[in-house]
């Protein structure tokens, strides 16, 4: 009987997600292709800003420490039997309480399981790793480049993530409506091992985004493989449009800055908020880019262990700018306010 009620909770939460998706589509004209910004004089353009919404998960606290990589209930503070139904109702209420310039989505950021590069950094220490070993492909015992793979422990961590999802699905959480993933093998394999037995024939293929990759440059473990290799090895995944065959971004002499990572993460958020009415999003990636997401929403860095999952509710506010070529000025509106910029 309890199991039947929990299945009902899953259906209720899923229906709430579907209702929010439809309502967001109708409420937000920017999701309609004919209203997308064009950049032409007199057309709509603008920017998005993001903030984290706290109060739902134990990881939301800025002073959170000692939390497991995958805590019970993914860290949801509510431990009642219908907790996930109540959680999605609260997100629905948030979306209904704002105008079309504002929306809320739930992100579950998953870090890949342990890779051979993680073992090597522990073996040599971070300073020696950054200064010397990370620039090589291996040390004769371990191979970590290019594009480090999961260790046996890393595969086990992905299996632990799958078990956590299986438990919470039985207790009422629906699967994410959209899945995004880094193009690195360790992230793709983690995503596959985590969700492969949970996906159904109706599940949408995960999308590989170049901008979800790890902090880039110098470290050989962060140089990705070819698009052909990825498509052949992970046939369930789809590459985003414009994904290049070779890795054109990795630079052996220059390491990406934290600021650039945050900018890259914001581009991903812009893409997701501008192109998806779905509210429940899964992103499988890396510690560096996950902290880039946190920086772009104003949250401090979070030490997420390999194989860990970090849930975050994100608020987006879109500020539209209507350009007037003859007046050489623009009007920016958002979050129920307007001001003129000269």
N, C-alpha and C positions, 0 to 999 in steps of 0.2 A: 504494500500500500504506500509506504513512504517513497519507494522508488518511483511509483506512478506519479505521485505529487511532484517529485523532483523533475520528472520528464515534463510535467505541465509547467513548472517554473522555467525550464529551458524554452518551451514554446512561447510563454508569456514574454520573456526577455527578448527572444528573437522577434516577436511581433512588435514589441516596442521599438527595437532598432529599425525595423522596416517602416514603421509609421513615421519615425523621426526622419528617415531618409527621404520619404515621399514629401513630408512637410518642408524639409530643407530645400528640396528641389523647387517646390512651388514658391517658397518664401524668398529664396535668394535668386534674383534675376541674373546674377553673374554666372550661375551654373547653366544657363541657357546659352547655346552656341551663338545665337543671333545677338546676344548682349555682351559677349566677351569683349574686353578692352582691345582696341585696335592700335592705339598710339597715334592716331591721326588727329589733326587739329579739330577741336570741337567734340572729340570722342572721350569716353570714360577711360581713365587710367587710375592708378593708385597703388597703395602699398598695404601690406598686412603687418600687424604687430601681434605678438603672442605673449601670453602669461600662463603660468601654471595655476591650477585651481586646487588648493589644498583641502584637507579635511576628510578625504575618503580612504587613504591608504597609510599604513604606518611609515612608509618611505617618504611621505610628503613632508615630514618634519625636517627643517633645515639642520637640526642637530641630531638627526637619526644616526645611530651607530649600532653595531653588533647585530644587524638584521641579516638573516640568512639570504643567500642568493635567490632562493625561491621559498619565501615564508608561507605558512598555511594561508589558504584563501588568496594567494598572491599578495598578501599584506592588507587585504580589505579589512577595515576596522570593524565593520558589522559582521558578527558571527552567527546571526540568526539563520534559520533554515531557508528562508526566502530572501536571503541577502542580495542575491544578484538581481532578482526582480525589482527589489526596492532601489538598488543602485541605478539601474537603467531608467527607472521612473524619475529619479532625481535628475539625471542627465536630460531626460525629455523635458522636465519642468524648466531646467536652465535654458534650453533652446527655445522653449515657448515664451520665456519671459523677456526676450531681447528682440531688437529689430533685425532687418535683413543684413546689416553690416557686421553682425556679431554671431558667432556660432561656437559650439563646444564639441570636441571629439575626444574619444578615449584612445590613448596609445599604449600598447604593450611593447616596450623595447626589450628585445631578447639579445643578450650577448652570446656570441659563439662559444662552444665548448673549448676546453684546453687544446691549444695547437702546439706543434713542436717548437715554434718560436717562443711560446710562453715558457716551455721547459728550458730552452737555451738561455733566456734572460735570467731565469732563476739560477741556472747553473753558473753563469759568469758574473751576475750582478748587473744592475741597470747601467752603471757608468761604463763598464767594459763592453756591455752589449751595444749601447748607443755609439760608442767611440770606434768600435772595431768589428765585433762579431756580427752585428746586424747587417753589415755591408756585404757579408759573404753569403753563400748559399747553404753552408753547413760546416761542420767541424770534423768530418770523418766518422762521427758516431751518429749525429743527428742531421737531418736535412730539413731546412725550414724555408728555403727559397728556390725559385720564386713561388709565391702563393702557398704559404704554409698550410698543411692539412691537419686534421684532427688527430690527436692521440687516442689510444684506447680509453683513457680517462675522459677525454673530451666527448667521445661517443657515448660514454656512460652518463655524462652530464646532460647530453641531449635527451637520452632516454628518461632521465629524472624529470626533465621539463615536460616530456610527453605524459609521464605518470601524473604530474601536477595538473596538467590540462584535463586528463581523463577524470580525475577526482572532481574537479570543479565543474566540468560539463555535466557530470552526474548530479551535481548539486545546484545546477540551474544556469551556469554561465553559457551563453552561446559562443560559438567560434567567431573570431574576428571576421568581419565582412570583406576586408581587403588585407592582402598580405604583400609586403614589400621586403626586399632582401638585398644585401650587399652582393656584388659579383665575385667576392672572394670565396674560394672553395670551402674554407672552414665555416663560413656563415651559411652558405648554401646547404652544406651537409647537415649543419645543426638544424636549420629550418625543416629540411626534409625528414630527418629523424624525429623531430618534435611533432610534426603534424601529419606525416604520411598516413598513419593508421586512423587519423581523425577526419581527414578530408573525405568527401564523398564525390560521386560523379558530378554533382551539381556545384561543387566548390570551384570558385574561380581560380585560375592559375596565378601563382605568386608572380609579381613583377620585379625584375632585377633592375635596380637603379644605380647608375654609375656613382651618383653623389652619396650613396649610402656606404661607400667603401671606407676603409680605415684611413687614419692620418697617413698622408701619401708622401712618397719620396724617400731615397737613401736606403731604407730597410728593404731588403729583397723579399721579405715575407709579405710585403704590401704591394708587390707588383703582380697584377692579375694575369690570368691566362687568356687565351684567345676567345672570341665570341663563339667560334666553331666548337672549341673544346667544351665550353659551358653548355651550349645547346645540346651537344651529344651526351654529356655526362649527367645533365639535369633536365631531361626532356619535359618534365611537368612545369618547369618555370618558363616564363616568357621574358625576353629581353625588351627593354624600353625602346621606342623608336629612336634611331640615330646612334645606337650602341655600336661602337667601332670594333672592327675585328681585332686589332692590336691595342695594347694599352698605350695610349698616346699621352697619358697624364703623369705617369711615374717618371721622376727625375732622379738619377743616381747621385746627383750632387746637391740637391736642395730638398730640405724637409719642410713640409707644409706647416704653417703657423696655426696656433690655436684660434686666432681671429678668423683665419680663412676657413677653418673647419666649421666654426659657428656660422659663417656666411653660407657655406655649402649646406649645412643642416637646414638653414632657413629656406633655402631654395627648395629643398624637399618638402618642408611644411607648406610652402606656397603652392607647390604642385598638388599636394594632397587636398588642401582646403579649397583650391580653385577648381579641381577637376572631379572631386568625389563628394556625393551627397551622403555616403556611408559615414557612420559615426564611430565604428569600432575598428581600429587599425592595428595591425601587427607589423612591426619592423624588426627584422633579425639582422644584426650588424656587429659593431665592435665597440670596445670601451671608449676609444677616442671620439668617434663620431656620435656616440650616445651622449657623451658630455658636451659635444657641440650642440646637440639638440637642447640640452638643458641650459646651456649658455644663451641660446637664442630665445628662450622663454623666460629668462631672468632667474633661473635656479642655479644654485651653486653646484659644483662638480659632485658626483656621487660615485663611490667606489663600488662598482658592480662586478662581482667575481665572474670568472668564466662560467658560462652556462646559466647565469642569473637572468631574472626577468624583472623589469622595472615598469610598473604601470603609472601613467601620468594622465590626468585630465587637462587638456589644453584649450584655452580660450583664444579665439582669433577675432580681431577687430579689423575690418577692412575700411580704409580711408580712401574715398574716391576723389579724384581730381579731374575736373572738367577744364580743359585748356581752351583759351580763347586767343587765337592767333593775332587778331586785330588789336586786342587790349594788352597783349603780352603779359597776361597774368593767369592765375589759376585759382580755382576755388576748391578747397579740400574739406570733405565732410567725413565724419565717422564717429561712432560711439555717441550719437545724438548731439553733435556739436559741429560748427562750421566756422571757418576763418579764411580770410583772403591773404594770399601770399603774393608779394610783388617781387 
